[in-house]
Amino acid sequence: MNRIGRIAAIAACAALALSGACARRTVAVEYRLEKGEELRYSMKTRGDGVTRMPALTERQQATEVPSKIEMDLVWRMKVTDRDARGVATIEALFETFALEMESGGMRIRVEADESGARLVQGETVMQDAPGLEELKDAFRNPSVVTMDKRGRILSIDAPGGAGALMPHTDLNAFLKESQFVIPEGPIAIGRSWRESRDLPVGEALRLPEGKEIRLDTRYTLAGVVTRAGREWAEIAVDGKAEAKALEAELPQAGRMKIVFDRLLQAVSGTVYFDLERGCVAEAAMETKSEQEVTRIVRRPGSDEEVRLPTVARMTMASEIKLLE
């Protein structure tokens, strides 16, 4: 082969290699939840934050209160039915729950399992504190979840209002947050899809009708990796929720209401989806939140209002794993 022929052959091989590299692999990311199947998951969350309260008078000084949170949750999901459209009916039963919150030198721990629920503050262990009965009910009876084939939660029939105890004890909200949405049909590596859902603000707060806080999330199929001989889809997650001048009521607090002067929440992380088994295998997520909140309290017997502004920032890291 002469010099010109060799150059042409090399160019042809390079073009062929380039075309193969540019061709995108198409991946079928599908939930394959069959009737009778059981999945068991764990979630570990760790967070650090600070709450700043500005001075209300010239004689006062602004204060900053650091806070920490640790949460561990294990739950089991059993598929009891699946219809022709791919909508699965799932019984979700919580197994163990531990929440420890520390703020301003005060530490509170909540524990729950099939034997009951406890609130621990210092050396005091309470088993009949307000809200604990609802938390116990969540461990005695399963929540019934309906989920479509893309992983979107259509409904949750929960046995008790577990979120009434304190923030971060609304376990059914964690069920929604731990569920990730997959694309409609096969998708090429590098492509994205979107999802929008209501951001839970806690059972104690009541937002005006039509004023829900929406979390808009973009998922991107980053690639396919091999773990323990199985192929997992690697999915990048990037979400954001924002609200301003949003007023909420505290029905249980009587004459108090809350105004979210500014609320920003950003979610990012990576989800690994087991392509063979057809379910989420692992996820590592980070949530950063900033809240500028004003608590408005009306004095008894008058129309005078006291405004208490606070600024809170927190970063939380969560790990979700499928337990074999």
Secondary structure, 3 states (H helix, E strand, C coil): CCHHHHHHHHHHHHHHHHHHHHCCCEECCCCCCCCCCEEEEEEEEEEEEEEEECCCCCCCCCEEEEEEEEEEEEEEEEEEEECCCCCEEEEEEEEEEEEEEEECCEEEEEEEECCEEEEEECCEEECCCCCHHHHHHHHHCCEEEEECCCCCEEEEECCCCHHHCCCCCCHHHHHHHCCCCCCCCCEECCCEEEEEEECCCCCCCECCCCCCCEEEEEEEEEEEEEECCEEEEEEEEEEEEEEEEEEEECHHHCCEEEEEEEEEEEEEEEEEEECCCCEEEEEEEEEEEEEEEEEEEECCCCCCEEEEEEEEEEEEEEEEEEEC
